[in-house]
Amino acid sequence: MQALTRNALVALVLVLVPLEASAVELYGDGCWGISCPPVYVVDPPVIVTQPTVVHVVSEPVVVEETVVETVTVEEHVLGAPKLHPPVDVEVDAGVGMWIVPKLKEKVNLSYDVRLSLLVKSVIMTLSMNIVPEVEWDAGTIDGTSCARKGNLYLFGMGFGYRWNKKGHFHPEVGVKFDGLALDRKDGKTVYAFGIGGTAGLMADFPVAYGSIMGGIQAEGHYHVWHQNDFFPPRGTFALMALLGYKF
């Protein structure tokens, strides 16, 4: 009787459950000694959701690059140190005293022009000196004397050394090789060859481009060879004041 009552309840449950629900079939274990009808257990409904795909459209990103150029402006300041080129060029002109023994006038006015190349502290110079209207006594065969006049020209090439390149005052010494020409007023031109030495002090005044140069220079000459009737005699001495420009 109990078995029939249990079976009736199970049948009632099966009628009331919706048809869409899924079921699992269960079988009895025969504990009551009778054939039990299959038992159905209702599972809850399964809801399946589809994932939603969202497409995000982003605007393109524009990257602007700014190129900054650096321009270096060099300012030229008076007295400021400058970068020295490998070779400096210097042009000088000057005037001074030319002292020649045995001339009527012991001191003669002379003019000097020179062009110099400086490589570090070594200086090479091309120079020209003019001593106009020199006058001397020329002896004659009978022992009398007569005055002669002429213009003396010296063309020299010198090599020297200049100290304190980066400073404002530059002592310098050097040697020279001279070719001399005496243009006599009443006769032919005669020539001589000599050697000499120089010593001086130059001052450097920097400007925007280059330097203004000024200084004094002493020169001594000795004529190792000369033609007949060449004056002045072998030894001469000069003292010059110079003014120039160094590039």
DRENDO-1510 file (C-alpha; in Angstrom, 1 decimal, always signed):
<recs>
REC; n; res; u; v; w
REC; 1; MET; +0.0; +0.0; +0.0 .
REC; 2; GLN; +2.8; +2.4; +0.8 .
REC; 3; ALA; +4.5; +1.6; -2.5 .
REC; 4; LEU; +1.3; +2.5; -4.4 .
REC; 5; THR; +1.0; +5.8; -2.5 .
REC; 6; ARG; +4.7; +6.7; -3.3 .
REC; 7; ASN; +4.2; +5.9; -7.0 .
REC; 8; ALA; +1.0; +8.1; -7.1 .
REC; 9; LEU; +3.0; +11.1; -5.7 .
REC; 10; VAL; +5.7; +10.7; -8.2 .
REC; 11; ALA; +3.2; +10.6; -11.1 .
REC; 12; LEU; +1.5; +13.7; -9.8 .
REC; 13; VAL; +4.9; +15.6; -9.7 .
REC; 14; LEU; +5.7; +14.5; -13.3 .
REC; 15; VAL; +2.3; +15.9; -14.5 .
REC; 16; LEU; +2.9; +19.3; -12.8 .
REC; 17; VAL; +6.5; +19.9; -14.1 .
REC; 18; PRO; +6.7; +21.8; -17.4 .
REC; 19; LEU; +7.5; +19.8; -20.5 .
REC; 20; GLU; +10.5; +22.1; -21.4 .
REC; 21; ALA; +12.5; +21.1; -18.3 .
REC; 22; SER; +15.1; +18.4; -18.7 .
REC; 23; ALA; +15.1; +15.3; -16.6 .
REC; 24; VAL; +17.4; +12.6; -15.4 .
REC; 25; GLU; +16.0; +9.0; -15.2 .
REC; 26; LEU; +16.5; +7.3; -11.9 .
REC; 27; TYR; +16.0; +3.6; -11.2 .
REC; 28; GLY; +14.9; +2.0; -8.0 .
REC; 29; ASP; +17.2; -0.3; -6.0 .
REC; 30; GLY; +14.5; -3.0; -5.4 .
REC; 31; CYS; +14.6; -2.4; -1.6 .
REC; 32; TRP; +10.9; -2.8; -1.3 .
REC; 33; GLY; +10.8; -6.1; -3.2 .
REC; 34; ILE; +8.6; -4.8; -6.0 .
REC; 35; SER; +9.3; -3.3; -9.4 .
REC; 36; CYS; +9.6; +0.5; -9.0 .
REC; 37; PRO; +8.8; +2.7; -11.9 .
REC; 38; PRO; +11.5; +5.1; -13.0 .
REC; 39; VAL; +11.9; +8.4; -11.0 .
REC; 40; TYR; +12.5; +11.6; -12.8 .
REC; 41; VAL; +14.4; +14.5; -11.2 .
REC; 42; VAL; +13.9; +17.9; -12.7 .
REC; 43; ASP; +17.0; +20.0; -13.3 .
REC; 44; PRO; +16.7; +23.8; -13.2 .
REC; 45; PRO; +16.7; +25.4; -16.7 .
REC; 46; VAL; +20.1; +26.4; -18.1 .
REC; 47; ILE; +20.3; +29.9; -19.6 .
REC; 48; VAL; +23.0; +30.4; -22.2 .
REC; 49; THR; +24.1; +33.9; -23.0 .
REC; 50; GLN; +26.2; +34.9; -26.0 .
REC; 51; PRO; +29.2; +37.3; -25.2 .
REC; 52; THR; +28.7; +40.7; -26.6 .
REC; 53; VAL; +31.6; +42.0; -28.8 .
REC; 54; VAL; +32.0; +45.8; -28.6 .
REC; 55; HIS; +34.1; +47.3; -31.5 .
REC; 56; VAL; +35.8; +50.6; -30.4 .
REC; 57; VAL; +36.9; +52.8; -33.2 .
REC; 58; SER; +39.6; +55.2; -32.1 .
REC; 59; GLU; +40.8; +58.3; -34.0 .
REC; 60; PRO; +44.3; +58.2; -35.4 .
REC; 61; VAL; +46.9; +59.8; -33.2 .
REC; 62; VAL; +49.0; +62.5; -34.9 .
REC; 63; VAL; +52.4; +63.0; -33.5 .
REC; 64; GLU; +54.1; +66.3; -34.4 .
REC; 65; GLU; +57.8; +66.5; -34.2 .
REC; 66; THR; +59.5; +69.8; -33.8 .
REC; 67; VAL; +63.2; +70.1; -34.9 .
REC; 68; VAL; +65.1; +72.8; -33.1 .
REC; 69; GLU; +68.2; +74.0; -34.8 .
REC; 70; THR; +70.9; +75.5; -32.6 .
REC; 71; VAL; +72.8; +78.4; -34.2 .
REC; 72; THR; +76.0; +79.5; -32.6 .
REC; 73; VAL; +76.7; +83.2; -33.0 .
REC; 74; GLU; +80.3; +84.3; -32.5 .
REC; 75; GLU; +80.8; +87.7; -30.9 .
REC; 76; HIS; +84.0; +89.6; -31.5 .
REC; 77; VAL; +85.0; +91.4; -28.4 .
REC; 78; LEU; +87.9; +93.8; -28.3 .
REC; 79; GLY; +90.7; +92.3; -26.3 .
REC; 80; ALA; +89.1; +88.8; -26.1 .
REC; 81; PRO; +91.3; +85.8; -26.8 .
REC; 82; LYS; +91.0; +84.5; -30.4 .
REC; 83; LEU; +91.8; +81.2; -32.0 .
REC; 84; HIS; +95.1; +81.6; -33.8 .
REC; 85; PRO; +95.4; +80.3; -37.3 .
REC; 86; PRO; +98.4; +78.1; -38.2 .
REC; 87; VAL; +100.1; +81.0; -40.0 .
REC; 88; ASP; +99.9; +84.7; -39.2 .
REC; 89; VAL; +100.7; +87.4; -41.8 .
REC; 90; GLU; +102.1; +90.7; -40.6 .
REC; 91; VAL; +102.8; +93.9; -42.6 .
REC; 92; ASP; +104.9; +96.7; -41.0 .
REC; 93; ALA; +106.2; +100.0; -42.1 .
REC; 94; GLY; +108.6; +102.3; -40.2 .
REC; 95; VAL; +111.0; +105.1; -40.1 .
REC; 96; GLY; +114.3; +105.5; -38.2 .
REC; 97; MET; +117.9; +106.4; -38.0 .
REC; 98; TRP; +120.6; +104.8; -40.2 .
REC; 99; ILE; +124.1; +105.3; -38.7 .
REC; 100; VAL; +126.9; +104.9; -41.2 .
REC; 101; PRO; +130.6; +105.7; -40.2 .
REC; 102; LYS; +132.6; +108.1; -42.5 .
REC; 103; LEU; +129.5; +109.8; -43.9 .
REC; 104; LYS; +129.2; +113.5; -43.9 .
REC; 105; GLU; +126.0; +113.2; -41.9 .
REC; 106; LYS; +126.5; +110.7; -39.1 .
REC; 107; VAL; +122.8; +109.9; -38.9 .
REC; 108; ASN; +120.6; +109.5; -42.0 .
REC; 109; LEU; +116.8; +109.1; -42.2 .
REC; 110; SER; +115.7; +105.7; -43.4 .
REC; 111; TYR; +112.4; +104.1; -44.3 .
REC; 112; ASP; +111.5; +100.5; -43.8 .
REC; 113; VAL; +108.8; +98.1; -45.2 .
REC; 114; ARG; +108.6; +94.5; -44.2 .
REC; 115; LEU; +106.3; +91.5; -44.7 .
REC; 116; SER; +106.4; +88.7; -42.1 .
REC; 117; LEU; +105.0; +85.2; -41.8 .
REC; 118; LEU; +104.7; +83.7; -38.3 .
REC; 119; VAL; +104.4; +80.0; -37.8 .
REC; 120; LYS; +103.8; +79.6; -34.1 .
REC; 121; SER; +106.8; +81.5; -32.7 .
REC; 122; VAL; +109.1; +81.3; -35.7 .
REC; 123; ILE; +109.1; +84.4; -37.9 .
REC; 124; MET; +110.3; +84.8; -41.5 .
REC; 125; THR; +110.6; +88.3; -42.9 .
REC; 126; LEU; +111.1; +90.0; -46.3 .
REC; 127; SER; +112.2; +93.6; -45.9 .
REC; 128; MET; +113.3; +96.7; -47.9 .
REC; 129; ASN; +115.2; +99.7; -46.4 .
REC; 130; ILE; +115.7; +103.0; -48.3 .
REC; 131; VAL; +118.3; +105.5; -47.1 .
REC; 132; PRO; +117.9; +108.5; -49.5 .
REC; 133; GLU; +120.5; +111.1; -50.2 .
REC; 134; VAL; +123.5; +109.7; -48.4 .
REC; 135; GLU; +126.6; +111.8; -48.8 .
REC; 136; TRP; +130.2; +110.8; -48.3 .
REC; 137; ASP; +133.7; +112.0; -49.1 .
REC; 138; ALA; +135.4; +110.2; -52.0 .
REC; 139; GLY; +139.2; +110.5; -52.4 .
REC; 140; THR; +140.8; +111.3; -55.7 .
REC; 141; ILE; +144.1; +110.3; -57.2 .
REC; 142; ASP; +145.8; +113.6; -56.1 .
REC; 143; GLY; +144.7; +113.2; -52.5 .
REC; 144; THR; +141.9; +115.8; -52.7 .
REC; 145; SER; +138.4; +114.9; -51.6 .
REC; 146; CYS; +135.1; +115.4; -53.2 .
REC; 147; ALA; +131.5; +114.8; -52.0 .
REC; 148; ARG; +129.4; +112.2; -53.6 .
REC; 149; LYS; +125.7; +111.4; -53.1 .
REC; 150; GLY; +123.5; +108.5; -53.7 .
REC; 151; ASN; +120.5; +106.5; -52.5 .
REC; 152; LEU; +121.2; +103.3; -50.6 .
REC; 153; TYR; +118.7; +100.3; -50.9 .
REC; 154; LEU; +118.8; +97.2; -48.8 .
REC; 155; PHE; +116.7; +94.1; -49.7 .
REC; 156; GLY; +116.8; +91.6; -46.9 .
REC; 157; MET; +115.4; +88.1; -45.9 .
REC; 158; GLY; +115.4; +87.3; -42.2 .
REC; 159; PHE; +114.6; +84.4; -39.8 .
REC; 160; GLY; +113.9; +84.9; -36.2 .
REC; 161; TYR; +112.1; +83.9; -33.1 .
REC; 162; ARG; +109.3; +85.8; -31.3 .
REC; 163; TRP; +108.4; +85.0; -27.7 .
REC; 164; ASN; +105.1; +85.3; -25.8 .
REC; 165; LYS; +102.8; +84.6; -28.7 .
REC; 166; LYS; +99.6; +84.7; -26.6 .
REC; 167; GLY; +100.6; +87.9; -24.8 .
REC; 168; HIS; +100.7; +91.6; -25.8 .
REC; 169; PHE; +104.4; +92.2; -25.8 .
REC; 170; HIS; +106.7; +90.1; -28.0 .
REC; 171; PRO; +110.5; +90.2; -27.8 .
REC; 172; GLU; +112.2; +88.9; -30.9 .
REC; 173; VAL; +115.6; +88.2; -32.3 .
REC; 174; GLY; +116.8; +87.1; -35.7 .
REC; 175; VAL; +119.4; +87.0; -38.5 .
REC; 176; LYS; +119.3; +88.7; -41.9 .
REC; 177; PHE; +120.9; +88.3; -45.3 .
REC; 178; ASP; +121.1; +91.6; -47.2 .
REC; 179; GLY; +121.6; +92.6; -50.8 .
REC; 180; LEU; +122.7; +96.3; -51.0 .
REC; 181; ALA; +122.5; +98.6; -54.0 .
REC; 182; LEU; +124.1; +102.1; -54.0 .
REC; 183; ASP; +122.6; +104.3; -56.7 .
REC; 184; ARG; +125.3; +107.0; -57.1 .
REC; 185; LYS; +124.2; +110.3; -58.6 .
REC; 186; ASP; +127.3; +110.8; -60.7 .
REC; 187; GLY; +128.1; +107.2; -61.6 .
REC; 188; LYS; +127.0; +103.7; -62.0 .
REC; 189; THR; +125.2; +101.7; -59.4 .
REC; 190; VAL; +127.3; +99.4; -57.3 .
REC; 191; TYR; +126.3; +96.4; -55.2 .
REC; 192; ALA; +127.3; +94.6; -52.0 .
REC; 193; PHE; +126.2; +91.6; -50.0 .
REC; 194; GLY; +126.0; +91.4; -46.2 .
REC; 195; ILE; +124.8; +89.6; -43.2 .
REC; 196; GLY; +123.3; +91.0; -40.0 .
REC; 197; GLY; +121.3; +90.6; -36.9 .
REC; 198; THR; +118.1; +92.1; -35.5 .
REC; 199; ALA; +116.5; +92.5; -32.0 .
REC; 200; GLY; +113.3; +94.2; -31.2 .
REC; 201; LEU; +110.1; +94.5; -29.1 .
REC; 202; MET; +106.7; +94.4; -30.7 .
REC; 203; ALA; +103.4; +95.3; -28.9 .
REC; 204; ASP; +100.1; +93.6; -29.9 .
REC; 205; PHE; +96.8; +95.5; -29.7 .
REC; 206; PRO; +93.9; +93.1; -30.7 .
REC; 207; VAL; +91.0; +94.4; -32.7 .
REC; 208; ALA; +87.9; +92.7; -34.1 .
REC; 209; TYR; +89.8; +91.1; -37.0 .
REC; 210; GLY; +93.6; +90.7; -36.3 .
REC; 211; SER; +95.8; +93.0; -34.3 .
REC; 212; ILE; +97.5; +96.4; -34.6 .
REC; 213; MET; +101.3; +96.0; -34.1 .
REC; 214; GLY; +103.8; +98.6; -33.0 .
REC; 215; GLY; +107.4; +98.5; -31.7 .
REC; 216; ILE; +111.0; +99.2; -32.2 .
REC; 217; GLN; +113.8; +97.2; -33.9 .
REC; 218; ALA; +117.6; +97.5; -34.0 .
REC; 219; GLU; +119.6; +96.2; -36.9 .
REC; 220; GLY; +123.3; +95.7; -37.5 .
REC; 221; HIS; +124.9; +94.9; -40.9 .
REC; 222; TYR; +128.3; +93.8; -42.0 .
REC; 223; HIS; +129.2; +93.7; -45.7 .
REC; 224; VAL; +131.0; +90.5; -46.5 .
REC; 225; TRP; +131.5; +91.5; -50.2 .
REC; 226; HIS; +131.2; +94.7; -52.2 .
REC; 227; GLN; +132.2; +96.2; -55.5 .
REC; 228; ASN; +134.9; +98.8; -55.9 .
REC; 229; ASP; +133.9; +102.4; -54.9 .
REC; 230; PHE; +131.0; +101.1; -52.8 .
REC; 231; PHE; +130.0; +103.3; -49.9 .
REC; 232; PRO; +129.1; +103.1; -47.1 .
REC; 233; PRO; +131.9; +101.0; -45.5 .
REC; 234; ARG; +131.4; +97.5; -44.1 .
REC; 235; GLY; +129.7; +98.2; -40.8 .
REC; 236; THR; +126.3; +100.0; -40.4 .
REC; 237; PHE; +123.7; +100.2; -37.7 .
REC; 238; ALA; +120.0; +101.2; -37.8 .
REC; 239; LEU; +117.2; +101.9; -35.2 .
REC; 240; MET; +113.6; +101.7; -36.5 .
REC; 241; ALA; +110.1; +102.5; -35.1 .
REC; 242; LEU; +107.5; +100.2; -36.7 .
REC; 243; LEU; +103.7; +100.3; -37.1 .
REC; 244; GLY; +101.7; +97.5; -38.8 .
REC; 245; TYR; +98.9; +95.1; -38.8 .
REC; 246; LYS; +98.7; +91.3; -38.2 .
REC; 247; PHE; +96.1; +89.2; -39.9 .
</recs>
